[in-house]
Amino acid sequence: MSDTVSFPDSWWATLNSSLDALARQHTMRVATPDTEAMSQALASREIERAFPGRVDTTIDDQWVPAHADLNWSNLTSLECWILDWEDHGLAPRGLDAANLWASSLSVPALADRVRRERESDLDTRPGTLMALFCVAKLLNDSSVPGPLRDIATREVDRLLAALR
């Protein structure tokens, strides 16, 4: 991904309306990010592994249908289409926004745009926990390159402060 990535406002409007519509659907299926069923235990395990004892990882009852693997390889660019739905299902509110934000961290302007566009999800307690969950997954993965680890680490204090 280059240092400058931009999409027209119409692209963002389509993404936002699609994610908002998805969250209003009903399902009994549980999301499977990274092929593991999304659960309180999964979120707590990843967050505690990276930040032991630093935050209450309890997710409230805001679970909504989610794509659960929303990243740039699952989005088209000329028109906004969301691809690759095999992991969809119930997840804490904000998981999709947090995934897309975390996958944008190496392009700060893009990460900022994702944050602004999806702040209604990311500024909730479950959304902030999901952002911390996504950062924890990056930091818990030894194959993540050093520069991305550094960027992710810089986000930790802001996220932890928001959860206090």
VOLUM-211909 format. One record per residue: residue number from 0; residue in three letters; x, y, z of N, C-alpha, C in turn. Coordinates in nm, 4 decimals. Layout:
<bazas>
 seq type     n_px     n_py     n_pz    ca_px    ca_py    ca_pz     c_px     c_py     c_pz
 NUM  Ala        X        Y        Z        X        Y        Z        X        Y        Z
...
</bazas>
This chain:
<bazas>
 seq type     n_px     n_py     n_pz    ca_px    ca_py    ca_pz     c_px     c_py     c_pz
   0  Met   0.0856  -0.1167   0.0000   0.0000   0.0000   0.0000   0.0903   0.1232   0.0000
   1  Ser   0.0588   0.2191  -0.0825   0.1436   0.3379  -0.0908   0.1201   0.4292   0.0291
   2  Asp   0.2038   0.5334   0.0393   0.1901   0.6291   0.1492   0.0706   0.7216   0.1316
   3  Thr   0.0179   0.7306   0.0104  -0.1001   0.8129  -0.0151  -0.2066   0.7277  -0.0813
   4  Val  -0.3120   0.7058  -0.0086  -0.4243   0.6283  -0.0581  -0.5479   0.7129  -0.0336
   5  Ser  -0.6265   0.7315  -0.1380  -0.7494   0.8068  -0.1167  -0.8612   0.7444  -0.1986
   6  Phe  -0.9782   0.7567  -0.1462  -1.0994   0.7101  -0.2107  -1.1961   0.8261  -0.2134
   7  Pro  -1.2818   0.8309  -0.3134  -1.3797   0.9398  -0.3169  -1.4798   0.9267  -0.2011
   8  Asp  -1.5417   1.0387  -0.1674  -1.6414   1.0379  -0.0602  -1.7520   0.9374  -0.0884
   9  Ser  -1.7867   0.9168  -0.2158  -1.8916   0.8211  -0.2506  -1.8501   0.6780  -0.2121
  10  Trp  -1.7203   0.6479  -0.2233  -1.6712   0.5154  -0.1840  -1.6930   0.4959  -0.0334
  11  Trp  -1.6544   0.5963   0.0454  -1.6716   0.5887   0.1908  -1.8193   0.5806   0.2279
  12  Ala  -1.9035   0.6537   0.1569  -2.0483   0.6499   0.1842  -2.1026   0.5083   0.1615
  13  Thr  -2.0561   0.4432   0.0556  -2.0996   0.3061   0.0285  -2.0502   0.2117   0.1374
  14  Leu  -1.9240   0.2248   0.1760  -1.8706   0.1402   0.2836  -1.9516   0.1600   0.4108
  15  Asn  -1.9735   0.2840   0.4485  -2.0470   0.3127   0.5719  -2.1892   0.2594   0.5673
  16  Ser  -2.2590   0.2822   0.4586  -2.3973   0.2335   0.4507  -2.4006   0.0810   0.4498
  17  Ser  -2.3021   0.0178   0.3881  -2.2957  -0.1288   0.3869  -2.2708  -0.1851   0.5265
  18  Leu  -2.1753  -0.1278   0.5987  -2.1461  -0.1767   0.7335  -2.2618  -0.1480   0.8296
  19  Asp  -2.3249  -0.0324   0.8143  -2.4400  -0.0002   0.8993  -2.5560  -0.0959   0.8714
  20  Ala  -2.5812  -0.1257   0.7437  -2.6878  -0.2191   0.7075  -2.6563  -0.3597   0.7596
  21  Leu  -2.5322  -0.4019   0.7486  -2.4920  -0.5326   0.7994  -2.5205  -0.5432   0.9490
  22  Ala  -2.4865  -0.4405   1.0241  -2.5043  -0.4430   1.1697  -2.6515  -0.4493   1.2105
  23  Arg  -2.7416  -0.4122   1.1205  -2.8854  -0.4174   1.1520  -2.9487  -0.5527   1.1188
  24  Gln  -2.8728  -0.6429   1.0587  -2.9260  -0.7737   1.0213  -2.9360  -0.8636   1.1447
  25  His  -2.9965  -0.9788   1.1250  -3.0110  -1.0764   1.2339  -2.9471  -1.2077   1.1908
  26  Thr  -2.8728  -1.2654   1.2819  -2.8105  -1.3948   1.2560  -2.7834  -1.4636   1.3882
  27  Met  -2.7721  -1.5916   1.3831  -2.7308  -1.6707   1.4992  -2.5870  -1.7194   1.4801
  28  Arg  -2.5342  -1.6998   1.3598  -2.3979  -1.7433   1.3288  -2.2991  -1.6572   1.4055
  29  Val  -2.1958  -1.7171   1.4585  -2.0903  -1.6460   1.5298  -1.9748  -1.6213   1.4337
  30  Ala  -1.9226  -1.5009   1.4336  -1.8092  -1.4652   1.3482  -1.6884  -1.5524   1.3825
  31  Thr  -1.6046  -1.5729   1.2817  -1.4850  -1.6558   1.3011  -1.3602  -1.5853   1.2486
  32  Pro  -1.3200  -1.4759   1.3132  -1.1962  -1.4111   1.2675  -1.0786  -1.5077   1.2838
  33  Asp  -0.9974  -1.5154   1.1814  -0.8828  -1.6069   1.1821  -0.9257  -1.7501   1.2107
  34  Thr  -1.0447  -1.7866   1.1658  -1.1066  -1.9199   1.1759  -1.1405  -1.9640   1.3184
  35  Glu  -1.1309  -1.8768   1.4152  -1.1671  -1.9102   1.5525  -1.2931  -1.8338   1.5902
  36  Ala  -1.3884  -1.9022   1.6517  -1.5149  -1.8381   1.6888  -1.4893  -1.7177   1.7789
  37  Met  -1.5510  -1.6056   1.7424  -1.5380  -1.4837   1.8231  -1.6089  -1.5070   1.9558
  38  Ser  -1.5406  -1.4734   2.0622  -1.5969  -1.4924   2.1963  -1.5290  -1.3966   2.2929
  39  Gln  -1.5897  -1.3833   2.4090  -1.5273  -1.3061   2.5150  -1.3906  -1.3656   2.5473
  40  Ala  -1.3835  -1.4983   2.5513  -1.2570  -1.5655   2.5852  -1.1475  -1.5342   2.4827
  41  Leu  -1.1821  -1.5332   2.3539  -1.0836  -1.5027   2.2506  -1.0326  -1.3598   2.2642
  42  Ala  -1.1227  -1.2657   2.2799  -1.0817  -1.1257   2.2953  -0.9946  -1.1086   2.4190
  43  Ser  -1.0378  -1.1654   2.5304  -0.9606  -1.1528   2.6552  -0.8230  -1.2156   2.6423
  44  Arg  -0.8163  -1.3333   2.5801  -0.6872  -1.4029   2.5648  -0.5875  -1.3183   2.4866
  45  Glu  -0.6296  -1.2635   2.3724  -0.5380  -1.1840   2.2895  -0.4958  -1.0555   2.3607
  46  Ile  -0.5920  -0.9872   2.4207  -0.5613  -0.8609   2.4894  -0.4736  -0.8864   2.6114
  47  Glu  -0.5061  -0.9872   2.6909  -0.4266  -1.0182   2.8109  -0.2857  -1.0640   2.7757
  48  Arg  -0.2720  -1.1352   2.6667  -0.1387  -1.1804   2.6241  -0.0482  -1.0608   2.5937
  49  Ala  -0.1050  -0.9585   2.5311  -0.0254  -0.8410   2.4940  -0.0136  -0.7398   2.6076
  50  Phe  -0.1196  -0.7274   2.6872  -0.1261  -0.6224   2.7913  -0.1782  -0.6809   2.9221
  51  Pro  -0.1047  -0.7709   2.9836  -0.1554  -0.8420   3.1009  -0.1967  -0.7483   3.2143
  52  Gly  -0.3221  -0.7657   3.2568  -0.3732  -0.6928   3.3724  -0.3936  -0.5438   3.3536
  53  Arg  -0.3857  -0.4936   3.2310  -0.3918  -0.3486   3.2111  -0.5313  -0.2957   3.1847
  54  Val  -0.6275  -0.3845   3.1531  -0.7610  -0.3360   3.1190  -0.8649  -0.4443   3.1447
  55  Asp  -0.9837  -0.4013   3.1803  -1.0972  -0.4915   3.1923  -1.1416  -0.5248   3.0497
  56  Thr  -1.1374  -0.6506   3.0123  -1.1672  -0.6915   2.8754  -1.3129  -0.7319   2.8557
  57  Thr  -1.3960  -0.7074   2.9543  -1.5367  -0.7468   2.9443  -1.6067  -0.6721   2.8317
  58  Ile  -1.6660  -0.7487   2.7421  -1.7423  -0.6933   2.6302  -1.8883  -0.6910   2.6723
  59  Asp  -1.9530  -0.5770   2.6547  -2.0942  -0.5699   2.6914  -2.1798  -0.6424   2.5882
  60  Asp  -2.3053  -0.6190   2.5904  -2.3972  -0.6954   2.5065  -2.4135  -0.6390   2.3645
  61  Gln  -2.3246  -0.5534   2.3193  -2.3344  -0.4964   2.1850  -2.2672  -0.5863   2.0817
  62  Trp  -2.3286  -0.7008   2.0553  -2.2803  -0.7922   1.9523  -2.3709  -0.7758   1.8312
  63  Val  -2.3115  -0.7599   1.7157  -2.3855  -0.7348   1.5925  -2.3269  -0.8191   1.4799
  64  Pro  -2.4033  -0.8399   1.3729  -2.3453  -0.9088   1.2570  -2.2267  -0.8299   1.2006
  65  Ala  -2.1228  -0.9026   1.1663  -1.9991  -0.8404   1.1164  -1.9406  -0.9266   1.0056
  66  His  -1.8610  -0.8640   0.9217  -1.7855  -0.9350   0.8184  -1.6786  -1.0214   0.8847
  67  Ala  -1.6096  -0.9642   0.9821  -1.5110  -1.0305   1.0685  -1.3735  -1.0510   1.0057
  68  Asp  -1.3553  -1.0082   0.8813  -1.2236  -1.0129   0.8180  -1.2084  -0.8919   0.7261
  69  Leu  -1.2566  -0.7775   0.7739  -1.2564  -0.6588   0.6896  -1.1166  -0.5974   0.6886
  70  Asn  -1.0521  -0.6092   0.5750  -0.9205  -0.5498   0.5535  -0.9130  -0.5128   0.4063
  71  Trp  -0.8051  -0.4510   0.3655  -0.7966  -0.3969   0.2298  -0.7958  -0.5026   0.1212
  72  Ser  -0.7581  -0.6239   0.1522  -0.7628  -0.7284   0.0494  -0.9057  -0.7789   0.0267
  73  Asn  -0.9981  -0.7400   0.1123  -1.1375  -0.7810   0.0975  -1.2287  -0.6662   0.0563
  74  Leu  -1.1691  -0.5600   0.0037  -1.2450  -0.4454  -0.0469  -1.1982  -0.4127  -0.1883
  75  Thr  -1.2919  -0.3739  -0.2735  -1.2533  -0.3291  -0.4071  -1.2382  -0.1776  -0.4045
  76  Ser  -1.1639  -0.1242  -0.5015  -1.1304   0.0179  -0.4936  -1.2104   0.1094  -0.5847
  77  Leu  -1.2393   0.0716  -0.7072  -1.3115   0.1647  -0.7942  -1.4534   0.1863  -0.7445
  78  Glu  -1.5212   0.0786  -0.7173  -1.6492   0.0826  -0.6489  -1.6282   0.0038  -0.5209
  79  Cys  -1.6955   0.0427  -0.4163  -1.6778  -0.0268  -0.2887  -1.7627  -0.1537  -0.2859
  80  Trp  -1.6947  -0.2659  -0.2924  -1.7578  -0.3965  -0.2764  -1.6817  -0.4687  -0.1656
  81  Ile  -1.7548  -0.5346  -0.0793  -1.6938  -0.6127   0.0286  -1.6929  -0.7588  -0.0154
  82  Leu  -1.5749  -0.8186  -0.0134  -1.5545  -0.9559  -0.0604  -1.5251  -1.0505   0.0558
  83  Asp  -1.5310  -1.1812   0.0283  -1.4781  -1.2844   0.1187  -1.5557  -1.2904   0.2505
  84  Trp  -1.6728  -1.3496   0.2466  -1.7658  -1.3477   0.3593  -1.7637  -1.4733   0.4471
  85  Glu  -1.6685  -1.5615   0.4329  -1.6787  -1.6877   0.5069  -1.6675  -1.6731   0.6584
  86  Asp  -1.6157  -1.5628   0.7090  -1.6001  -1.5452   0.8540  -1.7132  -1.4655   0.9185
  87  His  -1.8126  -1.4244   0.8412  -1.9173  -1.3356   0.8934  -1.9957  -1.4006   1.0077
  88  Gly  -2.0549  -1.3158   1.0894  -2.1388  -1.3612   1.1999  -2.1372  -1.2586   1.3114
  89  Leu  -2.1928  -1.2955   1.4253  -2.1993  -1.2040   1.5394  -2.0613  -1.1784   1.5970
  90  Ala  -2.0373  -1.0511   1.6276  -1.9100  -1.0083   1.6868  -1.9371  -0.8809   1.7666
  91  Pro  -1.8460  -0.8443   1.8547  -1.8643  -0.7181   1.9271  -1.8716  -0.6017   1.8283
  92  Arg  -1.9581  -0.5069   1.8591  -1.9695  -0.3877   1.7755  -1.8308  -0.3263   1.7578
  93  Gly  -1.7976  -0.2916   1.6364  -1.6703  -0.2265   1.6082  -1.5620  -0.3183   1.5559
  94  Leu  -1.5856  -0.4494   1.5525  -1.4804  -0.5395   1.5041  -1.4403  -0.5056   1.3607
  95  Asp  -1.5375  -0.4863   1.2724  -1.5032  -0.4569   1.1329  -1.4258  -0.3258   1.1219
  96  Ala  -1.4727  -0.2225   1.1902  -1.4032  -0.0935   1.1865  -1.2623  -0.1070   1.2429
  97  Ala  -1.2480  -0.1813   1.3513  -1.1168  -0.1996   1.4143  -1.0228  -0.2773   1.3228
  98  Asn  -1.0741  -0.3809   1.2563  -0.9909  -0.4565   1.1618  -0.9409  -0.3681   1.0490
  99  Leu  -1.0317  -0.2885   0.9926  -0.9928  -0.2027   0.8810  -0.8955  -0.0949   0.9274
 100  Trp  -0.9211  -0.0372   1.0431  -0.8307   0.0636   1.1001  -0.6917   0.0024   1.1238
 101  Ala  -0.6872  -0.1138   1.1882  -0.5575  -0.1769   1.2178  -0.4827  -0.2130   1.0902
 102  Ser  -0.5553  -0.2534   0.9859  -0.4876  -0.2879   0.8612  -0.4434  -0.1636   0.7843
 103  Ser  -0.4793  -0.0463   0.8357  -0.4412   0.0814   0.7738  -0.3291   0.1529   0.8478
 104  Leu  -0.2856   0.1011   0.9592  -0.1915   0.1740   1.0451  -0.0622   0.2140   0.9748
 105  Ser  -0.0192   0.1375   0.8761   0.1057   0.1722   0.8072   0.0894   0.2911   0.7127
 106  Val  -0.0339   0.3351   0.6919  -0.0627   0.4547   0.6112  -0.1443   0.5471   0.7016
 107  Pro  -0.0776   0.6297   0.7824  -0.1464   0.7075   0.8860  -0.2674   0.7876   0.8381
 108  Ala  -0.2593   0.8508   0.7229  -0.3744   0.9291   0.6745  -0.4941   0.8382   0.6481
 109  Leu  -0.4691   0.7189   0.5996  -0.5769   0.6241   0.5747  -0.6350   0.5730   0.7064
 110  Ala  -0.5494   0.5417   0.8021  -0.5969   0.4984   0.9338  -0.6812   0.6078   0.9982
 111  Asp  -0.6381   0.7327   0.9843  -0.7167   0.8451   1.0378  -0.8523   0.8541   0.9700
 112  Arg  -0.8563   0.8327   0.8391  -0.9835   0.8406   0.7666  -1.0773   0.7287   0.8107
 113  Val  -1.0239   0.6082   0.8244  -1.1059   0.4966   0.8724  -1.1613   0.5309   1.0102
 114  Arg  -1.0758   0.5844   1.0954  -1.1183   0.6209   1.2316  -1.2309   0.7236   1.2272
 115  Arg  -1.2166   0.8261   1.1442  -1.3219   0.9293   1.1335  -1.4510   0.8714   1.0762
 116  Glu  -1.4370   0.7918   0.9731  -1.5558   0.7361   0.9077  -1.6330   0.6408   0.9983
 117  Arg  -1.5621   0.5667   1.0821  -1.6270   0.4644   1.1647  -1.6216   0.4978   1.3132
 118  Glu  -1.6103   0.6259   1.3468  -1.6012   0.6636   1.4877  -1.7252   0.6245   1.5667
 119  Ser  -1.8405   0.6162   1.5019  -1.9611   0.5757   1.5746  -1.9464   0.4338   1.6302
 120  Asp  -1.8667   0.3503   1.5676  -1.8362   0.2175   1.6204  -1.7131   0.2200   1.7098
 121  Leu  -1.6079   0.2851   1.6637  -1.4805   0.2807   1.7358  -1.4822   0.3572   1.8673
 122  Asp  -1.5704   0.4549   1.8818  -1.5755   0.5317   2.0062  -1.6670   0.4708   2.1117
 123  Thr  -1.7166   0.3504   2.0875  -1.7926   0.2774   2.1893  -1.6947   0.1913   2.2695
 124  Arg  -1.7369   0.1467   2.3857  -1.6498   0.0584   2.4636  -1.6158  -0.0694   2.3853
 125  Pro  -1.7155  -0.1400   2.3270  -1.6765  -0.2596   2.2521  -1.5896  -0.2265   2.1309
 126  Gly  -1.6137  -0.1126   2.0662  -1.5311  -0.0739   1.9524  -1.3871  -0.0469   1.9925
 127  Thr  -1.3701   0.0192   2.1060  -1.2344   0.0452   2.1555  -1.1673  -0.0854   2.1960
 128  Leu  -1.2427  -0.1749   2.2597  -1.1867  -0.3067   2.2934  -1.1470  -0.3835   2.1674
 129  Met  -1.2276  -0.3724   2.0625  -1.1940  -0.4425   1.9380  -1.0705  -0.3803   1.8728
 130  Ala  -1.0534  -0.2492   1.8836  -0.9310  -0.1867   1.8326  -0.8105  -0.2379   1.9120
 131  Leu  -0.8254  -0.2475   2.0439  -0.7173  -0.3011   2.1271  -0.6924  -0.4483   2.0932
 132  Phe  -0.7981  -0.5234   2.0689  -0.7877  -0.6639   2.0270  -0.7066  -0.6749   1.8974
 133  Cys  -0.7366  -0.5896   1.8001  -0.6642  -0.5928   1.6715  -0.5180  -0.5525   1.6879
 134  Val  -0.4915  -0.4524   1.7711  -0.3531  -0.4129   1.7989  -0.2817  -0.5258   1.8731
 135  Ala  -0.3499  -0.5888   1.9674  -0.2902  -0.7003   2.0414  -0.2530  -0.8139   1.9470
 136  Lys  -0.3420  -0.8438   1.8513  -0.3105  -0.9504   1.7548  -0.1854  -0.9160   1.6749
 137  Leu  -0.1697  -0.7900   1.6368  -0.0475  -0.7487   1.5662   0.0753  -0.7684   1.6543
 138  Leu   0.0656  -0.7220   1.7781   0.1817  -0.7281   1.8677   0.2119  -0.8703   1.9143
 139  Asn   0.1113  -0.9562   1.9147   0.1318  -1.0960   1.9545   0.1879  -1.1811   1.8413
 140  Asp   0.1955  -1.1265   1.7215   0.2438  -1.1994   1.6039   0.3891  -1.1604   1.5760
 141  Ser   0.4789  -1.2524   1.5995   0.6223  -1.2218   1.5844   0.6616  -1.1952   1.4387
 142  Ser   0.5765  -1.2306   1.3422   0.6107  -1.2068   1.2019   0.5748  -1.0649   1.1548
 143  Val   0.5065  -0.9872   1.2383   0.4713  -0.8497   1.2004   0.5994  -0.7673   1.1957
 144  Pro   0.6229  -0.6941   1.0867   0.7461  -0.6153   1.0737   0.7599  -0.5076   1.1816
 145  Gly   0.8835  -0.4791   1.2171   0.9144  -0.3815   1.3216   0.8465  -0.2471   1.3055
 146  Pro   0.8482  -0.1853   1.1876   0.7832  -0.0545   1.1728   0.6337  -0.0580   1.2045
 147  Leu   0.5643  -0.1634   1.1632   0.4220  -0.1743   1.1948   0.4014  -0.1999   1.3432
 148  Arg   0.4893  -0.2783   1.4042   0.4822  -0.3022   1.5492   0.4979  -0.1698   1.6241
 149  Asp   0.5902  -0.0854   1.5774   0.6121   0.0445   1.6417   0.4879   0.1322   1.6328
 150  Ile   0.4256   0.1349   1.5169   0.3038   0.2151   1.4985   0.1932   0.1613   1.5890
 151  Ala   0.1746   0.0309   1.5911   0.0710  -0.0302   1.6751   0.0960  -0.0007   1.8224
 152  Thr   0.2212  -0.0091   1.8643   0.2568   0.0182   2.0041   0.2211   0.1614   2.0428
 153  Arg   0.2394   0.2561   1.9506   0.2061   0.3958   1.9803   0.0566   0.4161   2.0029
 154  Glu  -0.0261   0.3291   1.9495  -0.1714   0.3414   1.9671  -0.2200   0.2864   2.1009
 155  Val  -0.1399   0.2033   2.1652  -0.1823   0.1327   2.2852  -0.2239   0.2274   2.3976
 156  Asp  -0.1438   0.3269   2.4299  -0.1773   0.4158   2.5414  -0.3087   0.4879   2.5193
 157  Arg  -0.3338   0.5331   2.3970  -0.4595   0.6013   2.3660  -0.5784   0.5076   2.3874
 158  Leu  -0.5656   0.3844   2.3413  -0.6747   0.2882   2.3555  -0.6972   0.2513   2.5011
 159  Leu  -0.5889   0.2250   2.5743  -0.6026   0.1906   2.7152  -0.6636   0.3063   2.7951
 160  Ala  -0.6224   0.4283   2.7653  -0.6788   0.5446   2.8341  -0.8284   0.5577   2.8066
 161  Ala  -0.8691   0.5304   2.6850  -1.0105   0.5402   2.6493  -1.0944   0.4350   2.7221
 162  Leu  -1.0337   0.3270   2.7632  -1.1059   0.2197   2.8322  -1.1071   0.2357   2.9840
 163  Arg  -1.0376   0.3345   3.0341  -1.0362   0.3554   3.1813  -1.1548   0.4371   3.2250
</bazas>
